[in-house]
Amino acid sequence: MVKVIVLGTGSISSIAVRCMFDRSDFEVIGVWAHEETAGNKVGTDAGLLYGDKPIGLTISNNIDHLIQLKPDCAVIGLNPPANKANEILLPLIEKLLLAGINVVGTSLANLVYPSSPTNQEITPQLSEAARKGNASLYISGIEPGFAADHLLALVLTCSNTIKQVRTQEIFMYDTYPDEMTIKYAFGFGMPMDYEPVMSGEGTQLVSWGPPIAYIANALGYELDGYRQTYEKVITEKELHVASGTIPAGTVGAVRFETIGIVNGEDKIIIEHVNRMDKDIAPHWPKGPRDGTYRLVVEGDPNMSCEFFPGKNEITAGYEGMVITCMRAVNAIPYVVEAEAGVLDSMTLPLTLPKESFRSDRTEPDMKGYGDNT
């Protein structure tokens, strides 16, 4: 049995607690809340993160105490503001690795491919901590972490020659509650002349540069470089969404591409098409339903593959979070057994779940969905 602690109390962490508490191959021995972002949850029962039944595990804000419990692995689901992510997460991960504790998680999504040129400043530091502590780090998720890298790589095993590959995320963002991210990162609800984070030169590379490098390197190529695009369309009507009000005449849909260049040509593209209302930007790509990941391969042969999180559009958001979480949680036994280092999905076997056909599982609900703590 693998002893695990969970760091964070928001959506991903609450799903991790629920799923691992049900399984006999895991023992959840602690849950940690960040004092600044989730201090109100300290001292409460971890079972209340995902339901209304206590499980006898009190949430703590004392990371040193949890380290002293000698867990085999820590699951990190924290999603702090982008401008504080490295400041909060890097020292925390380094501390755990130096203590000999393996780490999996969905935070710092750029580490889905540690070898990416965009990670040159942080991978050596974490690799050294992993070496000293004889522990491993593995970061994953749904995208980055699966759709645009691991899943795409599997699809490309069917290729003879490749002209170009494109991954599209086609999602409505009307149920996404994080106002700061919606406005200032993506530009929704802002005037057309406002320049959000995603439009800034090189800013997309933090998240989507690594999966592009993953595919290039998996195919045996080095990238010449990257480029990116960003487009936006206004909404003609006022919209009331989870993050607040989107006034008429402000941005209601965004589309951007992160592009990897190989041999002077655009070869690997990750495209996002995100709307606040389904009727905005009808000329942009659409999926058969909201919540579509589409892989398009031009070559010999041509191929396309569509992947839909959730049973339907209503559950897509929450079940997409479960997928994100399980990419990390299911990897725990494999990471614990791996050689020390900073890992990616090419260095691990398929991280298939244990006890997946069991019938006594806790039924999920959407309590806390969208909470980033």
Residue pairs with C-beta under 8 A, 6 or more apart in sequence:
1 24
1 25
1 26
1 27
2 25
2 26
2 27
2 72
2 73
2 332
2 333
2 336
3 27
3 29
3 69
3 70
3 71
3 72
3 73
4 20
4 26
4 27
4 28
4 29
4 71
4 72
4 73
4 74
4 75
4 332
5 28
5 29
5 30
5 31
5 32
5 66
5 69
5 71
5 73
5 74
5 75
5 101
6 13
6 16
6 17
6 20
6 28
6 30
6 31
6 32
6 46
6 74
6 75
6 77
7 13
7 31
7 32
7 34
7 63
7 74
7 75
7 76
7 77
7 78
7 92
7 105
8 32
8 33
8 34
8 38
8 76
8 77
8 78
8 79
8 107
8 373
9 31
9 33
9 38
9 41
9 49
9 59
9 371
9 373
10 38
10 77
10 78
10 79
10 368
10 371
10 372
10 373
11 77
11 321
11 368
11 369
11 370
11 371
11 372
12 77
12 79
12 106
12 321
12 324
12 325
13 31
13 49
13 75
13 77
13 78
14 49
14 50
14 367
14 368
14 371
15 50
15 77
15 321
15 322
15 325
15 364
16 75
16 77
16 325
16 328
16 329
17 28
17 31
17 46
17 47
17 49
17 50
17 55
17 57
18 49
18 50
18 51
18 362
18 364
19 322
19 325
19 326
19 329
20 26
20 28
20 75
20 329
21 28
21 47
21 55
21 362
22 358
22 360
22 361
22 362
23 354
23 355
23 358
24 355
25 333
25 354
25 355
26 332
28 46
28 57
29 57
29 66
29 69
29 71
30 57
30 60
30 65
30 66
30 69
30 71
31 46
31 49
31 57
31 59
31 60
32 59
32 60
32 61
32 62
32 63
32 66
33 39
33 41
33 42
33 59
33 60
33 61
33 373
34 61
34 78
34 80
34 88
34 373
35 42
35 61
37 78
37 80
37 372
37 373
38 373
39 61
41 49
41 59
41 373
42 59
42 60
42 61
43 58
43 59
44 58
44 59
45 54
45 55
45 56
45 57
45 58
45 59
46 55
46 57
46 58
46 59
47 53
47 54
47 55
47 56
47 57
48 54
49 59
49 367
49 368
50 362
50 364
50 365
50 367
50 368
51 362
51 365
51 367
60 66
63 92
63 95
67 95
67 96
67 99
67 101
71 101
72 101
72 102
72 336
73 101
73 102
73 103
73 104
73 332
73 335
73 336
74 96
74 101
74 102
74 103
74 104
74 105
75 104
75 105
75 328
75 329
75 332
76 89
76 92
76 93
76 103
76 104
76 105
76 106
76 107
77 105
77 106
77 107
77 325
77 328
78 88
78 89
78 92
78 105
78 107
78 372
78 373
79 106
79 107
79 372
79 373
80 88
80 89
80 107
80 372
81 180
82 181
82 185
82 197
85 107
85 108
86 108
86 122
89 107
89 108
90 108
90 122
90 125
90 126
93 103
93 108
93 126
93 129
93 137
94 125
94 126
94 129
96 103
96 135
97 103
97 126
97 129
97 130
97 132
97 133
97 135
97 137
98 129
98 132
98 133
99 133
99 135
100 133
100 134
100 135
101 133
101 135
102 135
102 136
102 137
102 138
102 332
102 335
102 336
103 135
103 136
103 137
103 138
104 137
104 138
104 139
104 140
104 328
104 329
104 331
104 332
104 335
105 138
105 139
105 328
106 139
106 140
106 141
106 145
106 324
106 325
106 327
106 328
107 139
108 122
108 139
109 139
109 141
109 144
109 145
109 207
109 210
110 116
110 118
110 119
110 144
110 206
110 207
110 209
110 210
111 119
111 122
111 123
111 126
111 137
111 139
111 210
111 342
112 139
112 140
112 141
112 144
112 145
112 149
112 210
112 211
112 214
112 344
112 345
113 119
113 144
113 149
113 210
113 211
113 213
113 214
113 217
113 344
114 123
114 126
114 127
114 137
114 210
114 342
114 343
114 344
115 123
115 213
115 217
115 344
116 209
116 210
116 213
116 214
117 209
117 213
117 223
118 205
118 206
118 209
118 210
118 213
119 210
123 342
126 137
126 342
127 341
127 342
130 136
130 137
130 340
130 341
130 342
131 340
131 341
133 340
134 340
135 340
136 335
136 336
136 338
136 339
136 340
136 341
136 342
136 343
137 341
137 342
137 343
138 328
138 331
138 335
138 338
138 343
138 344
138 348
139 145
139 328
140 146
140 327
140 328
140 331
140 345
141 324
141 327
141 328
142 309
142 320
142 323
142 324
142 327
143 167
143 169
143 211
143 293
144 207
144 208
144 210
144 211
145 211
145 324
145 327
145 345
146 323
146 327
147 167
147 169
147 293
147 295
147 307
148 167
148 208
148 211
148 212
148 215
148 270
148 293
149 210
149 211
149 214
149 215
149 345
150 345
151 293
151 295
151 305
151 307
152 165
152 167
152 215
152 295
153 214
153 215
153 218
153 346
155 295
155 297
155 303
155 305
156 162
156 165
156 215
156 218
156 219
156 297
158 301
158 303
159 297
159 299
159 300
159 301
159 303
160 299
160 300
160 301
161 299
161 300
162 219
162 267
162 297
162 298
162 299
163 298
163 299
164 265
164 266
164 267
164 268
164 269
164 297
164 298
164 299
165 215
165 267
165 268
165 269
165 295
165 296
165 297
165 298
166 269
166 270
166 271
166 295
166 296
166 297
167 269
167 270
167 271
167 293
167 294
167 295
167 296
168 271
168 272
168 273
168 285
168 287
168 292
168 293
168 294
168 295
168 296
169 270
169 271
169 272
169 273
169 274
169 292
169 293
170 273
170 285
170 286
170 287
170 290
170 291
170 292
170 293
170 294
171 272
171 273
171 274
171 290
171 291
171 292
172 274
172 275
172 276
172 277
172 278
172 290
172 291
173 182
173 186
173 188
173 241
173 243
173 274
173 275
173 276
174 239
174 241
174 242
174 275
174 276
174 277
175 241
175 242
175 317
175 370
176 182
176 241
176 242
176 243
176 317
176 370
177 242
177 243
177 370
178 243
178 370
178 372
179 243
179 244
182 188
182 189
182 243
182 244
183 189
183 190
183 196
183 243
184 190
184 196
184 197
185 196
185 197
185 198
186 196
186 197
186 198
186 254
186 274
187 194
187 195
187 196
187 198
187 199
187 232
187 251
187 254
188 243
188 246
188 250
188 251
188 252
188 254
188 276
189 243
189 244
189 245
189 246
189 247
189 250
189 251
190 196
190 250
190 251
191 250
191 251
192 232
192 234
192 250
192 251
194 251
197 203
198 204
198 230
198 254
198 256
199 230
199 256
201 228
202 226
202 228
203 228
204 228
204 256
204 258
205 226
205 228
205 258
208 258
208 270
209 226
209 258
211 270
212 223
212 226
212 258
212 259
212 260
212 268
212 270
213 223
213 260
214 344
214 346
215 260
215 268
216 222
216 223
216 260
216 262
216 267
216 268
218 346
221 262
221 263
221 267
222 262
223 260
223 261
223 262
224 261
224 262
224 263
224 264
225 261
226 258
226 259
226 260
226 261
227 259
227 261
227 266
228 256
228 257
228 258
228 259
229 255
229 256
229 257
229 259
230 254
230 255
230 256
231 254
231 255
231 256
232 251
232 253
232 254
232 255
233 251
233 252
233 253
233 254
233 280
233 281
233 284
234 248
234 249
234 250
234 251
234 252
235 246
235 248
235 249
235 250
235 251
235 252
235 253
235 276
235 277
235 280
236 248
236 249
237 248
237 277
238 245
238 246
238 247
238 248
239 245
239 246
239 252
239 276
239 277
240 246
241 276
242 370
246 252
246 276
252 275
252 276
252 277
252 280
252 281
253 273
253 274
253 275
253 276
253 277
253 280
253 281
253 284
254 272
254 274
255 271
255 272
255 273
255 274
255 281
255 284
256 271
256 272
257 269
257 270
257 271
257 272
258 269
258 270
258 271
259 266
259 268
259 269
259 270
260 266
260 267
260 268
260 269
261 267
262 268
271 285
273 281
273 284
273 285
273 286
275 281
278 290
285 294
287 294
287 306
287 308
288 306
289 308
289 312
289 313
289 316
290 313
290 316
291 308
291 309
291 310
291 313
291 316
291 317
291 320
292 306
292 307
292 308
293 306
293 307
293 308
293 309
294 304
294 305
294 306
294 307
295 303
295 304
295 305
295 306
295 307
296 303
296 304
297 303
297 304
308 316
309 316
309 319
309 320
309 323
310 316
310 317
310 318
310 319
310 320
311 319
317 369
318 364
318 366
318 369
321 369
322 364
326 353
327 351
330 351
330 352
330 353
330 354
331 348
331 351
333 354
334 348
334 349
334 351
335 343
335 348
338 347
338 348
341 347
345 351
